Amino acid sequence: MHDTIQIIPSDKIDQAKWNACIEQSASRRIYAKTFYLDLLADQWLGFVKHDYDCVMPVTWRKKDSIRYSYHVPFIKKLGFFAYK
């Protein structure tokens, strides 16, 4: 079976599964939880592998029809989070 990575907008993410993955990962950070990202980021989306086995938040903005990733103040570090 091939594992696929889905790109899911923040409003379509299963928050319970996302936050459970963050909590169970070796490098869990509050910055990657959905409520924290919703509060501080202008926009964000998630890369989700399989059934939330591995997740990665990406914060983004749009300027002149170009989307770009940016560093959000008060979010120290983001990256991949996995529990399997």
GITAFEN-V781188 format. One record per backbone hydrogen bond with DSSP energy under -0.5 kcal/mol. NH is the residue of the N-H (numbers start at 1). CO is the residue of the C=O. Records with the same first field share a line. If there is no record, write none. Layout:
NH = CO  CO
This chain:
6 = 4  48
8 = 6  46
10 = 44
12 = 9
13 = 9  10
15 = 13
18 = 14
19 = 15
20 = 16
21 = 17
22 = 18
23 = 19
24 = 20
25 = 21  22
26 = 82
28 = 25
32 = 29
33 = 30
37 = 33
38 = 34
39 = 35
40 = 36
41 = 37
43 = 60
45 = 58
46 = 8
47 = 56
48 = 6  46
49 = 54
50 = 4
52 = 50
53 = 49
54 = 49
55 = 81
56 = 47
57 = 79
58 = 45
60 = 43
61 = 68
63 = 66
66 = 63
67 = 65
68 = 61
70 = 59
72 = 70
75 = 72
76 = 74
81 = 55
83 = 53
84 = 53
